[in-house]
Amino acid sequence: MSRRPCILFVCSKNQWRSPTAEAVYCNDDRISVRSRGTARAAVQSIRSSDIVWADVILVMEDKHRQRIQANFPGESKYKPVHVLVIPDDYPFMDAELVDLIKSATESIIVTLQQS
């Protein structure tokens, strides 16, 4: 059996969006997941080792991609980063947020499985 692809979900404070994504996919046998935040006050701030660990990074907004590329230029240079375009309008595990995350993520998971 081949290694499961590693997906890093990123938002600002690692409080609502990325932890929801991690919770949605934490028991999914197709992938391994983590969530982090780009803000200094994040529950779990993104580190260099998280970027190295990830096969792909899924960010909620373009500003998260920009922060990762600015703060970790070497680690993120060849790392695929996808912007999911999910605004910071939902509390943790909100049903609409879960739907948005699934609809934005499933095609990426399928592509990872095929590679």
N, CA, C and O atoms as a GROMACS GRO file, in nm:
protein
  460
    1MET      N    1   0.083  -0.118   0.000
    1MET     CA    2   0.000   0.000   0.000
    1MET      C    3   0.088   0.125   0.000
    1MET      O    4   0.183   0.133   0.078
    2SER      N    5   0.057   0.221  -0.085
    2SER     CA    6   0.138   0.341  -0.094
    2SER      C    7   0.104   0.439   0.018
    2SER      O    8  -0.002   0.429   0.081
    3ARG      N    9   0.192   0.531   0.040
    3ARG     CA   10   0.176   0.632   0.145
    3ARG      C   11   0.059   0.724   0.112
    3ARG      O   12   0.039   0.763  -0.003
    4ARG      N   13  -0.017   0.759   0.214
    4ARG     CA   14  -0.128   0.851   0.195
    4ARG      C   15  -0.075   0.992   0.171
    4ARG      O   16   0.019   1.034   0.239
    5PRO      N   17  -0.133   1.066   0.077
    5PRO     CA   18  -0.092   1.204   0.055
    5PRO      C   19  -0.120   1.288   0.180
    5PRO      O   20  -0.219   1.266   0.250
    6CYS      N   21  -0.031   1.383   0.208
    6CYS     CA   22  -0.042   1.470   0.324
    6CYS      C   23  -0.094   1.607   0.281
    6CYS      O   24  -0.035   1.672   0.194
    7ILE      N   25  -0.204   1.650   0.342
    7ILE     CA   26  -0.266   1.778   0.311
    7ILE      C   27  -0.260   1.868   0.433
    7ILE      O   28  -0.300   1.830   0.542
    8LEU      N   29  -0.209   1.990   0.411
    8LEU     CA   30  -0.204   2.092   0.516
    8LEU      C   31  -0.310   2.196   0.486
    8LEU      O   32  -0.305   2.262   0.381
    9PHE      N   33  -0.406   2.213   0.576
    9PHE     CA   34  -0.510   2.315   0.564
    9PHE      C   35  -0.465   2.438   0.643
    9PHE      O   36  -0.419   2.426   0.756
   10VAL      N   37  -0.478   2.556   0.582
   10VAL     CA   38  -0.429   2.678   0.646
   10VAL      C   39  -0.533   2.789   0.639
   10VAL      O   40  -0.593   2.815   0.535
   11CYS      N   41  -0.553   2.855   0.754
   11CYS     CA   42  -0.632   2.978   0.760
   11CYS      C   43  -0.551   3.077   0.843
   11CYS      O   44  -0.429   3.061   0.856
   12SER      N   45  -0.615   3.178   0.899
   12SER     CA   46  -0.540   3.280   0.975
   12SER      C   47  -0.509   3.237   1.117
   12SER      O   48  -0.392   3.224   1.155
   13LYS      N   49  -0.612   3.215   1.196
   13LYS     CA   50  -0.593   3.188   1.339
   13LYS      C   51  -0.599   3.040   1.376
   13LYS      O   52  -0.582   3.006   1.493
   14ASN      N   53  -0.623   2.952   1.279
   14ASN     CA   54  -0.636   2.809   1.306
   14ASN      C   55  -0.742   2.787   1.414
   14ASN      O   56  -0.724   2.709   1.508
   15GLN      N   57  -0.853   2.859   1.397
   15GLN     CA   58  -0.959   2.855   1.497
   15GLN      C   59  -1.087   2.794   1.442
   15GLN      O   60  -1.153   2.716   1.511
   16TRP      N   61  -1.124   2.829   1.318
   16TRP     CA   62  -1.252   2.783   1.264
   16TRP      C   63  -1.239   2.706   1.132
   16TRP      O   64  -1.277   2.589   1.124
   17ARG      N   65  -1.184   2.771   1.031
   17ARG     CA   66  -1.186   2.708   0.898
   17ARG      C   67  -1.091   2.590   0.885
   17ARG      O   68  -1.135   2.479   0.854
   18SER      N   69  -0.962   2.610   0.908
   18SER     CA   70  -0.870   2.497   0.890
   18SER      C   71  -0.891   2.386   0.993
   18SER      O   72  -0.876   2.269   0.956
   19PRO      N   73  -0.924   2.414   1.120
   19PRO     CA   74  -0.956   2.303   1.210
   19PRO      C   75  -1.082   2.227   1.169
   19PRO      O   76  -1.092   2.106   1.192
   20THR      N   77  -1.178   2.297   1.109
   20THR     CA   78  -1.296   2.228   1.057
   20THR      C   79  -1.255   2.132   0.946
   20THR      O   80  -1.299   2.017   0.943
   21ALA      N   81  -1.171   2.179   0.855
   21ALA     CA   82  -1.123   2.093   0.746
   21ALA      C   83  -1.048   1.973   0.801
   21ALA      O   84  -1.066   1.860   0.753
   22GLU      N   85  -0.964   1.995   0.901
   22GLU     CA   86  -0.892   1.884   0.962
   22GLU      C   87  -0.988   1.785   1.026
   22GLU      O   88  -0.971   1.664   1.012
   23ALA      N   89  -1.090   1.835   1.095
   23ALA     CA   90  -1.189   1.748   1.160
   23ALA      C   91  -1.268   1.668   1.057
   23ALA      O   92  -1.298   1.550   1.079
   24VAL      N   93  -1.302   1.730   0.945
   24VAL     CA   94  -1.378   1.663   0.840
   24VAL      C   95  -1.299   1.546   0.782
   24VAL      O   96  -1.355   1.440   0.755
   25TYR      N   97  -1.168   1.565   0.764
   25TYR     CA   98  -1.087   1.465   0.695
   25TYR      C   99  -0.993   1.384   0.785
   25TYR      O  100  -0.916   1.302   0.734
   26CYS      N  101  -0.997   1.403   0.916
   26CYS     CA  102  -0.900   1.335   1.004
   26CYS      C  103  -0.914   1.183   1.004
   26CYS      O  104  -0.817   1.113   1.029
   27ASN      N  105  -1.032   1.132   0.976
   27ASN     CA  106  -1.052   0.987   0.972
   27ASN      C  107  -1.068   0.933   0.831
   27ASN      O  108  -1.115   0.821   0.812
   28ASP      N  109  -1.030   1.012   0.733
   28ASP     CA  110  -1.039   0.972   0.592
   28ASP      C  111  -0.915   0.889   0.557
   28ASP      O  112  -0.803   0.940   0.563
   29ASP      N  113  -0.935   0.764   0.521
   29ASP     CA  114  -0.823   0.674   0.492
   29ASP      C  115  -0.743   0.711   0.368
   29ASP      O  116  -0.635   0.657   0.346
   30ARG      N  117  -0.795   0.803   0.288
   30ARG     CA  118  -0.726   0.841   0.165
   30ARG      C  119  -0.611   0.937   0.189
   30ARG      O  120  -0.517   0.942   0.109
   31ILE      N  121  -0.616   1.014   0.298
   31ILE     CA  122  -0.520   1.122   0.319
   31ILE      C  123  -0.481   1.134   0.466
   31ILE      O  124  -0.548   1.083   0.554
   32SER      N  125  -0.370   1.205   0.488
   32SER     CA  126  -0.330   1.250   0.622
   32SER      C  127  -0.346   1.401   0.623
   32SER      O  128  -0.316   1.467   0.523
   33VAL      N  129  -0.394   1.457   0.734
   33VAL     CA  130  -0.422   1.600   0.738
   33VAL      C  131  -0.366   1.667   0.864
   33VAL      O  132  -0.351   1.604   0.969
   34ARG      N  133  -0.338   1.795   0.850
   34ARG     CA  134  -0.302   1.885   0.959
   34ARG      C  135  -0.368   2.018   0.929
   34ARG      O  136  -0.404   2.047   0.815
   35SER      N  137  -0.382   2.101   1.033
   35SER     CA  138  -0.427   2.238   1.011
   35SER      C  139  -0.338   2.333   1.090
   35SER      O  140  -0.291   2.301   1.199
   36ARG      N  141  -0.315   2.449   1.032
   36ARG     CA  142  -0.231   2.551   1.092
   36ARG      C  143  -0.285   2.688   1.056
   36ARG      O  144  -0.372   2.702   0.970
   37GLY      N  145  -0.232   2.791   1.124
   37GLY     CA  146  -0.270   2.928   1.097
   37GLY      C  147  -0.149   3.013   1.064
   37GLY      O  148  -0.037   2.982   1.106
   38THR      N  149  -0.171   3.120   0.990
   38THR     CA  150  -0.060   3.209   0.951
   38THR      C  151  -0.037   3.321   1.052
   38THR      O  152   0.071   3.381   1.052
   39ALA      N  153  -0.134   3.349   1.137
   39ALA     CA  154  -0.121   3.458   1.234
   39ALA      C  155  -0.032   3.417   1.351
   39ALA      O  156  -0.025   3.300   1.387
   40ARG      N  157   0.035   3.515   1.410
   40ARG     CA  158   0.119   3.486   1.526
   40ARG      C  159   0.035   3.435   1.643
   40ARG      O  160   0.083   3.357   1.725
   41ALA      N  161  -0.090   3.480   1.650
   41ALA     CA  162  -0.180   3.440   1.759
   41ALA      C  163  -0.260   3.314   1.725
   41ALA      O  164  -0.358   3.283   1.793
   42ALA      N  165  -0.221   3.243   1.622
   42ALA     CA  166  -0.294   3.123   1.582
   42ALA      C  167  -0.286   3.016   1.692
   42ALA      O  168  -0.189   3.009   1.767
   43VAL      N  169  -0.390   2.935   1.698
   43VAL     CA  170  -0.391   2.823   1.792
   43VAL      C  171  -0.268   2.735   1.767
   43VAL      O  172  -0.196   2.700   1.861
   44GLN      N  173  -0.245   2.700   1.641
   44GLN     CA  174  -0.125   2.630   1.599
   44GLN      C  175  -0.069   2.704   1.479
   44GLN      O  176  -0.127   2.700   1.370
   45SER      N  177   0.042   2.771   1.497
   45SER     CA  178   0.102   2.849   1.388
   45SER      C  179   0.179   2.758   1.293
   45SER      O  180   0.239   2.659   1.334
   46ILE      N  181   0.175   2.794   1.167
   46ILE     CA  182   0.245   2.716   1.066
   46ILE      C  183   0.396   2.726   1.087
   46ILE      O  184   0.449   2.832   1.119
   47ARG      N  185   0.462   2.613   1.068
   47ARG     CA  186   0.607   2.604   1.082
   47ARG      C  187   0.666   2.547   0.954
   47ARG      O  188   0.596   2.489   0.872
   48SER      N  189   0.792   2.564   0.941
   48SER     CA  190   0.865   2.510   0.826
   48SER      C  191   0.842   2.360   0.812
   48SER      O  192   0.823   2.310   0.701
   49SER      N  193   0.843   2.289   0.923
   49SER     CA  194   0.826   2.143   0.920
   49SER      C  195   0.688   2.102   0.867
   49SER      O  196   0.674   1.995   0.807
   50ASP      N  197   0.586   2.186   0.887
   50ASP     CA  198   0.453   2.156   0.834
   50ASP      C  199   0.453   2.162   0.681
   50ASP      O  200   0.392   2.079   0.615
   51ILE      N  201   0.523   2.259   0.627
   51ILE     CA  202   0.529   2.273   0.481
   51ILE      C  203   0.607   2.158   0.420
   51ILE      O  204   0.568   2.103   0.317
   52VAL      N  205   0.717   2.121   0.484
   52VAL     CA  206   0.796   2.008   0.436
   52VAL      C  207   0.713   1.880   0.441
   52VAL      O  208   0.721   1.798   0.349
   53TRP      N  209   0.635   1.861   0.546
   53TRP     CA  210   0.550   1.743   0.562
   53TRP      C  211   0.445   1.731   0.453
   53TRP      O  212   0.416   1.620   0.407
   54ALA      N  213   0.388   1.843   0.412
   54ALA     CA  214   0.273   1.843   0.321
   54ALA      C  215   0.310   1.810   0.177
   54ALA      O  216   0.414   1.853   0.126
   55ASP      N  217   0.222   1.733   0.112
   55ASP     CA  218   0.233   1.713  -0.032
   55ASP      C  219   0.163   1.826  -0.105
   55ASP      O  220   0.201   1.864  -0.216
   56VAL      N  221   0.062   1.880  -0.041
   56VAL     CA  222  -0.013   1.993  -0.098
   56VAL      C  223  -0.065   2.077   0.018
   56VAL      O  224  -0.096   2.026   0.126
   57ILE      N  225  -0.073   2.208  -0.006
   57ILE     CA  226  -0.123   2.302   0.094
   57ILE      C  227  -0.252   2.363   0.042
   57ILE      O  228  -0.257   2.415  -0.070
   58LEU      N  229  -0.356   2.356   0.123
   58LEU     CA  230  -0.485   2.413   0.087
   58LEU      C  231  -0.513   2.530   0.180
   58LEU      O  232  -0.533   2.512   0.300
   59VAL      N  233  -0.513   2.651   0.124
   59VAL     CA  234  -0.535   2.772   0.202
   59VAL      C  235  -0.676   2.823   0.178
   59VAL      O  236  -0.734   2.801   0.072
   60MET      N  237  -0.729   2.892   0.276
   60MET     CA  238  -0.866   2.942   0.266
   60MET      C  239  -0.877   3.068   0.180
   60MET      O  240  -0.977   3.088   0.111
   61GLU      N  241  -0.774   3.153   0.185
   61GLU     CA  242  -0.775   3.278   0.110
   61GLU      C  243  -0.637   3.301   0.048
   61GLU      O  244  -0.538   3.243   0.091
   62ASP      N  245  -0.633   3.386  -0.055
   62ASP     CA  246  -0.507   3.413  -0.123
   62ASP      C  247  -0.404   3.476  -0.029
   62ASP      O  248  -0.285   3.454  -0.046
   63LYS      N  249  -0.450   3.553   0.070
   63LYS     CA  250  -0.354   3.615   0.164
   63LYS      C  251  -0.276   3.508   0.240
   63LYS      O  252  -0.162   3.533   0.279
   64HIS      N  253  -0.334   3.392   0.261
   64HIS     CA  254  -0.262   3.283   0.330
   64HIS      C  255  -0.151   3.228   0.240
   64HIS      O  256  -0.041   3.199   0.288
   65ARG      N  257  -0.180   3.213   0.113
   65ARG     CA  258  -0.077   3.169   0.017
   65ARG      C  259   0.038   3.269   0.014
   65ARG      O  260   0.155   3.231   0.015
   66GLN      N  261   0.003   3.396   0.009
   66GLN     CA  262   0.106   3.501   0.005
   66GLN      C  263   0.192   3.500   0.130
   66GLN      O  264   0.314   3.516   0.122
   67ARG      N  265   0.132   3.481   0.246
   67ARG     CA  266   0.208   3.479   0.372
   67ARG      C  267   0.301   3.359   0.377
   67ARG      O  268   0.415   3.370   0.422
   68ILE      N  269   0.252   3.244   0.332
   68ILE     CA  270   0.337   3.124   0.331
   68ILE      C  271   0.456   3.145   0.239
   68ILE      O  272   0.570   3.115   0.276
   69GLN      N  273   0.431   3.197   0.120
   69GLN     CA  274   0.540   3.218   0.024
   69GLN      C  275   0.639   3.324   0.072
   69GLN      O  276   0.758   3.315   0.043
   70ALA      N  277   0.590   3.424   0.145
   70ALA     CA  278   0.678   3.529   0.197
   70ALA      C  279   0.759   3.479   0.317
   70ALA      O  280   0.878   3.510   0.328
   71ASN      N  281   0.697   3.404   0.405
   71ASN     CA  282   0.763   3.360   0.529
   71ASN      C  283   0.845   3.232   0.514
   71ASN      O  284   0.937   3.208   0.592
   72PHE      N  285   0.811   3.151   0.413
   72PHE     CA  286   0.882   3.024   0.392
   72PHE      C  287   0.916   3.007   0.243
   72PHE      O  288   0.870   2.912   0.180
   73PRO      N  289   0.995   3.099   0.188
   73PRO     CA  290   1.018   3.095   0.042
   73PRO      C  291   1.087   2.967  -0.006
   73PRO      O  292   1.052   2.915  -0.112
   74GLY      N  293   1.182   2.918   0.069
   74GLY     CA  294   1.252   2.797   0.027
   74GLY      C  295   1.166   2.673   0.034
   74GLY      O  296   1.162   2.593  -0.059
   75GLU      N  297   1.095   2.657   0.146
   75GLU     CA  298   1.012   2.539   0.167
   75GLU      C  299   0.892   2.535   0.074
   75GLU      O  300   0.848   2.427   0.032
   76SER      N  301   0.838   2.651   0.041
   76SER     CA  302   0.714   2.654  -0.038
   76SER      C  303   0.737   2.672  -0.187
   76SER      O  304   0.642   2.670  -0.265
   77LYS      N  305   0.861   2.688  -0.227
   77LYS     CA  306   0.891   2.721  -0.367
   77LYS      C  307   0.830   2.621  -0.466
   77LYS      O  308   0.771   2.661  -0.566
   78TYR      N  309   0.844   2.494  -0.439
   78TYR     CA  310   0.793   2.392  -0.531
   78TYR      C  311   0.674   2.316  -0.476
   78TYR      O  312   0.639   2.209  -0.525
   79LYS      N  313   0.611   2.371  -0.373
   79LYS     CA  314   0.499   2.306  -0.307
   79LYS      C  315   0.368   2.354  -0.369
   79LYS      O  316   0.346   2.475  -0.376
   80PRO      N  317   0.281   2.264  -0.415
   80PRO     CA  318   0.152   2.309  -0.469
   80PRO      C  319   0.066   2.371  -0.359
   80PRO      O  320   0.046   2.312  -0.252
   81VAL      N  321   0.016   2.490  -0.387
   81VAL     CA  322  -0.073   2.561  -0.295
   81VAL      C  323  -0.202   2.594  -0.370
   81VAL      O  324  -0.198   2.658  -0.476
   82HIS      N  325  -0.314   2.551  -0.316
   82HIS     CA  326  -0.444   2.578  -0.376
   82HIS      C  327  -0.523   2.671  -0.285
   82HIS      O  328  -0.530   2.650  -0.164
   83VAL      N  329  -0.581   2.774  -0.344
   83VAL     CA  330  -0.665   2.868  -0.268
   83VAL      C  331  -0.809   2.820  -0.279
   83VAL      O  332  -0.864   2.812  -0.389
   84LEU      N  333  -0.870   2.787  -0.166
   84LEU     CA  334  -1.006   2.733  -0.166
   84LEU      C  335  -1.114   2.841  -0.174
   84LEU      O  336  -1.230   2.811  -0.203
   85VAL      N  337  -1.079   2.966  -0.149
   85VAL     CA  338  -1.170   3.081  -0.153
   85VAL      C  339  -1.289   3.059  -0.059
   85VAL      O  340  -1.405   3.058  -0.100
   86ILE      N  341  -1.256   3.041   0.068
   86ILE     CA  342  -1.358   3.024   0.172
   86ILE      C  343  -1.340   3.138   0.272
   86ILE      O  344  -1.240   3.144   0.343
   87PRO      N  345  -1.438   3.229   0.277
   87PRO     CA  346  -1.426   3.346   0.365
   87PRO      C  347  -1.438   3.308   0.513
   87PRO      O  348  -1.488   3.201   0.548
   88ASP      N  349  -1.392   3.398   0.596
   88ASP     CA  350  -1.393   3.377   0.741
   88ASP      C  351  -1.528   3.418   0.798
   88ASP      O  352  -1.537   3.510   0.881
   89ASP      N  353  -1.633   3.350   0.755
   89ASP     CA  354  -1.771   3.385   0.791
   89ASP      C  355  -1.842   3.276   0.871
   89ASP      O  356  -1.962   3.288   0.897
   90TYR      N  357  -1.772   3.171   0.909
   90TYR     CA  358  -1.838   3.055   0.967
   90TYR      C  359  -1.771   3.010   1.095
   90TYR      O  360  -1.649   3.017   1.106
   91PRO      N  361  -1.849   2.966   1.193
   91PRO     CA  362  -1.789   2.908   1.313
   91PRO      C  363  -1.742   2.764   1.286
   91PRO      O  364  -1.773   2.705   1.183
   92PHE      N  365  -1.668   2.711   1.381
   92PHE     CA  366  -1.616   2.575   1.372
   92PHE      C  367  -1.728   2.475   1.346
   92PHE      O  368  -1.830   2.475   1.415
   93MET      N  369  -1.708   2.390   1.247
   93MET     CA  370  -1.798   2.280   1.208
   93MET      C  371  -1.937   2.326   1.163
   93MET      O  372  -2.032   2.248   1.166
   94ASP      N  373  -1.950   2.451   1.122
   94ASP     CA  374  -2.075   2.499   1.064
   94ASP      C  375  -2.107   2.415   0.941
   94ASP      O  376  -2.018   2.386   0.861
   95ALA      N  377  -2.232   2.377   0.925
   95ALA     CA  378  -2.271   2.287   0.815
   95ALA      C  379  -2.236   2.345   0.678
   95ALA      O  380  -2.190   2.273   0.590
   96GLU      N  381  -2.256   2.474   0.660
   96GLU     CA  382  -2.223   2.537   0.531
   96GLU      C  383  -2.072   2.538   0.509
   96GLU      O  384  -2.026   2.517   0.396
   97LEU      N  385  -1.995   2.562   0.614
   97LEU     CA  386  -1.849   2.558   0.603
   97LEU      C  387  -1.802   2.418   0.566
   97LEU      O  388  -1.714   2.403   0.481
   98VAL      N  389  -1.857   2.317   0.629
   98VAL     CA  390  -1.821   2.178   0.596
   98VAL      C  391  -1.850   2.150   0.449
   98VAL      O  392  -1.767   2.089   0.381
   99ASP      N  393  -1.965   2.192   0.399
   99ASP     CA  394  -2.000   2.172   0.258
   99ASP      C  395  -1.902   2.244   0.166
   99ASP      O  396  -1.859   2.188   0.065
  100LEU      N  397  -1.866   2.368   0.199
  100LEU     CA  398  -1.771   2.444   0.117
  100LEU      C  399  -1.635   2.375   0.114
  100LEU      O  400  -1.572   2.365   0.008
  101ILE      N  401  -1.590   2.328   0.228
  101ILE     CA  402  -1.460   2.260   0.234
  101ILE      C  403  -1.462   2.133   0.151
  101ILE      O  404  -1.370   2.108   0.073
  102LYS      N  405  -1.565   2.053   0.167
  102LYS     CA  406  -1.574   1.928   0.089
  102LYS      C  407  -1.579   1.955  -0.060
  102LYS      O  408  -1.509   1.890  -0.137
  103SER      N  409  -1.661   2.050  -0.102
  103SER     CA  410  -1.675   2.075  -0.245
  103SER      C  411  -1.546   2.131  -0.305
  103SER      O  412  -1.516   2.107  -0.422
  104ALA      N  413  -1.470   2.206  -0.226
  104ALA     CA  414  -1.344   2.263  -0.276
  104ALA      C  415  -1.228   2.163  -0.270
  104ALA      O  416  -1.130   2.179  -0.342
  105THR      N  417  -1.239   2.062  -0.186
  105THR     CA  418  -1.127   1.972  -0.159
  105THR      C  419  -1.134   1.838  -0.231
  105THR      O  420  -1.030   1.781  -0.265
  106GLU      N  421  -1.251   1.787  -0.255
  106GLU     CA  422  -1.264   1.651  -0.308
  106GLU      C  423  -1.190   1.629  -0.440
  106GLU      O  424  -1.125   1.526  -0.457
  107SER      N  425  -1.199   1.722  -0.533
  107SER     CA  426  -1.131   1.703  -0.662
  107SER      C  427  -0.980   1.702  -0.644
  107SER      O  428  -0.909   1.634  -0.718
  108ILE      N  429  -0.930   1.777  -0.548
  108ILE     CA  430  -0.786   1.779  -0.521
  108ILE      C  431  -0.743   1.644  -0.463
  108ILE      O  432  -0.637   1.592  -0.499
  109ILE      N  433  -0.824   1.589  -0.374
  109ILE     CA  434  -0.793   1.457  -0.317
  109ILE      C  435  -0.790   1.350  -0.426
  109ILE      O  436  -0.700   1.267  -0.430
  110VAL      N  437  -0.889   1.354  -0.514
  110VAL     CA  438  -0.894   1.257  -0.623
  110VAL      C  439  -0.769   1.268  -0.712
  110VAL      O  440  -0.711   1.168  -0.752
  111THR      N  441  -0.730   1.390  -0.741
  111THR     CA  442  -0.609   1.412  -0.823
  111THR      C  443  -0.484   1.359  -0.753
  111THR      O  444  -0.398   1.299  -0.816
  112LEU      N  445  -0.474   1.382  -0.622
  112LEU     CA  446  -0.361   1.331  -0.545
  112LEU      C  447  -0.356   1.179  -0.548
  112LEU      O  448  -0.248   1.121  -0.556
  113GLN      N  449  -0.471   1.115  -0.540
  113GLN     CA  450  -0.476   0.969  -0.542
  113GLN      C  451  -0.430   0.912  -0.675
  113GLN      O  452  -0.375   0.802  -0.681
  114GLN      N  453  -0.453   0.987  -0.782
  114GLN     CA  454  -0.418   0.939  -0.914
  114GLN      C  455  -0.272   0.960  -0.949
  114GLN      O  456  -0.222   0.904  -1.047
  115SER      N  457  -0.203   1.042  -0.870
  115SER     CA  458  -0.062   1.070  -0.902
  115SER      C  459   0.032   0.979  -0.829
  115SER      O  460   0.154   0.989  -0.845
   0.00000   0.00000   0.00000
